[in-house]
Amino acid sequence: MNKRLSRLRRAKRTRLRIRDLEVTRLTINKTPRHMYAQVTTADGSKTLACASTLDKELRKKLKVTGNVEAAKEVGKLIAKRALEAGVNAVAFDRAGFAFHGRVKALADAAREGGLQF
């Protein structure tokens, strides 16, 4: 089994557990160049808030979009947008990625921004 399939298997297991909890989900995705985050309903049918390094607000601020500082900015922005949408508690879906580096930076920034998970 290769690295990608292992990550997707871990992601599927996490999503099934979160679906059983029936709680709003903060999902992230990362590529070497960008970070993406979105808050979806418990069943995943509707996106309530989204943020990424491609947003116009962040593009002006950031020089490099694939580092920890960029992930922190995305975390702050997703927390702000989620609170505006009326969501304050979420389950963190890291999509099978290890909880360190950019993933951890985004999660910590979202917590500082007011999201609880």
C-alpha positions as CSV (number, residue, x, y, z in Angstrom):
1,M,0.0,0.0,0.0
2,N,1.5,3.4,-0.9
3,K,1.6,6.5,1.2
4,R,-1.5,8.2,-0.5
5,L,-3.7,5.1,-0.1
6,S,-2.7,4.8,3.6
7,R,-3.6,8.5,4.2
8,L,-7.0,8.0,2.5
9,R,-7.7,4.9,4.6
10,R,-7.0,6.9,7.8
11,A,-9.2,9.7,6.5
12,K,-12.1,7.4,5.8
13,R,-11.9,5.9,9.3
14,T,-11.9,9.4,10.9
15,R,-14.8,10.7,8.8
16,L,-16.9,7.7,9.8
17,R,-16.3,8.4,13.5
18,I,-17.1,12.1,13.0
19,R,-20.3,11.2,11.1
20,D,-21.4,9.1,14.1
21,L,-20.9,12.1,16.4
22,E,-23.2,14.2,14.2
23,V,-21.2,17.3,14.8
24,T,-20.0,20.1,12.4
25,R,-16.7,19.2,10.8
26,L,-13.6,21.3,10.0
27,T,-11.9,19.6,7.1
28,I,-8.5,20.5,5.8
29,N,-6.5,19.7,2.7
30,K,-2.9,20.5,1.9
31,T,-0.8,20.5,-1.1
32,P,2.9,21.5,-1.2
33,R,1.9,24.9,-2.4
34,H,-1.5,25.7,-0.6
35,M,-3.7,25.0,2.4
36,Y,-7.4,24.7,2.3
37,A,-10.0,24.5,5.1
38,Q,-13.7,24.3,5.2
39,V,-16.5,23.9,7.8
40,T,-19.2,21.5,6.6
41,T,-22.4,20.2,8.2
42,A,-22.3,16.9,10.0
43,D,-23.4,14.9,7.0
44,G,-21.1,16.9,4.6
45,S,-23.9,18.1,2.4
46,K,-23.4,21.8,2.9
47,T,-20.3,24.0,3.3
48,L,-20.8,26.7,6.0
49,A,-17.4,28.4,5.7
50,C,-14.2,28.1,3.7
51,A,-10.8,29.6,3.6
52,S,-7.6,28.9,1.8
53,T,-4.3,30.5,0.8
54,L,-5.9,31.3,-2.5
55,D,-8.3,33.9,-0.9
56,K,-7.7,37.5,-2.0
57,E,-7.3,38.6,1.6
58,L,-4.4,36.2,2.2
59,R,-2.8,36.5,-1.1
60,K,-1.9,40.1,-0.4
61,K,-0.5,39.3,3.0
62,L,1.5,36.2,2.2
63,K,4.6,36.0,0.3
64,V,4.8,32.1,0.4
65,T,1.7,30.0,0.6
66,G,3.0,26.6,1.5
67,N,4.5,27.2,4.9
68,V,3.5,27.2,8.6
69,E,2.8,31.0,8.7
70,A,0.4,30.6,5.8
71,A,-1.4,27.8,7.6
72,K,-1.7,30.0,10.7
73,E,-3.4,32.7,8.6
74,V,-5.8,30.2,7.1
75,G,-6.6,28.9,10.6
76,K,-7.4,32.4,11.8
77,L,-9.5,33.2,8.7
78,I,-11.6,29.9,8.9
79,A,-12.2,30.5,12.6
80,K,-13.5,34.0,11.9
81,R,-15.7,32.9,9.1
82,A,-17.1,29.9,11.0
83,L,-18.0,32.2,14.0
84,E,-19.7,34.5,11.6
85,A,-21.7,31.6,10.2
86,G,-22.8,30.7,13.8
87,V,-20.5,27.7,14.3
88,N,-18.3,27.6,17.4
89,A,-17.8,23.9,18.0
90,V,-16.4,21.5,15.4
91,A,-14.7,18.1,15.0
92,F,-11.3,18.4,13.4
93,D,-10.9,16.2,10.3
94,R,-7.2,16.3,9.3
95,A,-7.9,14.1,6.2
96,G,-5.4,11.4,7.3
97,F,-2.5,13.9,7.5
98,A,-0.2,13.7,10.6
99,F,-0.9,16.3,13.3
100,H,2.3,18.3,13.0
101,G,3.7,21.1,11.0
102,R,1.2,23.0,8.9
103,V,-1.8,20.9,10.1
104,K,-1.0,21.6,13.7
105,A,-0.4,25.3,13.0
106,L,-3.8,25.6,11.3
107,A,-5.6,23.8,14.2
108,D,-3.9,25.9,16.9
109,A,-4.7,29.2,15.0
110,A,-8.3,28.1,14.6
111,R,-8.5,27.4,18.4
112,E,-7.0,30.8,19.2
113,G,-9.6,32.3,16.8
114,G,-12.4,30.9,18.9
115,L,-13.3,27.5,17.5
116,Q,-13.6,24.7,20.0
117,F,-12.6,21.1,19.1
